Amino acid sequence: SADHTTLLLNCYIKLKNREKLDQFVENHSEEQYDVDTAIRVLRQAEYVDFALKMARKHRRHEALLRILIDDFSQALEALAYLEALPSDDKEYFMKVYGKTLIATNPKESTALLLRMCTEGAEEQRSNPEHFIRLFVDAPYWLMRFLEEVIEHVDTALTLLFDTLLEVLLASRDL
């Protein structure tokens, strides 16, 4: 249960027993303890390396991305991880973390979004309209994103053209 997981980890943490923590992460299955609680407890105790290892092992995408982005400031590694996720997960997590990723790594983040919106079968592509808001603090990258999407997608949406026109007009005023 969550209480037992918390108690056990807190004992190891109080003893500063990294060996036992490592054994816990490596040798226990999901059925034996509450993975999400373990990740939370380890992060709170600043044993973030163990929390990351556990998130990887148990494919807790959200926890892993939060640790990479918030705790380790490793946006490029987070982008590489996102790239390997299934389309639906990739889209969901880009909606959640995209603004932060664009702020830290605009070129790489925009490239990932472009691949999501322009590559593969049309029914598998992400809708570019869902990502416009991510670029609120990055008008240059929004312009690049929209130009590429409009160029590569046969059924470009009116909103894309309107938004691109607004960005271009706004950039003239600067």
Steps between C-alpha positions, in 0.01 A plus 500: 500500500599864473551528878734201511697631203534840666605351833761269348651770281505752783697249711759457225511876447546578872785249510641652178533147374546545125578130457161397641327766291672368190397144587145620556485666158667211319343195664140581582210459261191716467293243686723532807472876552334816377725632222349849483533544875860379489587750225332782693676412829840473331457836325389670820805363682722626217598151388401602151744263330316203654163652411615535139625143490168376637297712257702357210470143623123519543433725197344781700526751217364802683723452805803437282440813291436711808827381654700557181353846441445636852768329708785442255429771237567243229255617236689333215482162671131561566448574130683182402280304740187663361605415145490129585150506654186393313325784313220553751738518795739724310218741417369503857841568655591765242179680597607480864874576471529656155507863618787426738687298237457775240630757750817298563556324166287671236668353192482138616149535647366663185661226289326232708165676467552531125566128470189429704286720273646422157640147494325167472152417385263794515272338760801447729621859484439740785282804442734802486227724643544321834855631531467868405458607862835343591678770304350795688847620609678393181346681200797431273469125557123519458555662162747227399264229624200640312693556176627142500164348586320702232764400246482126578135437583240482226209590721646802679238657721376857481613563857859420398493754218336764720748445782798513262369826353463648850855396594641645179316828549607521863863435406490796259406728789807404703 
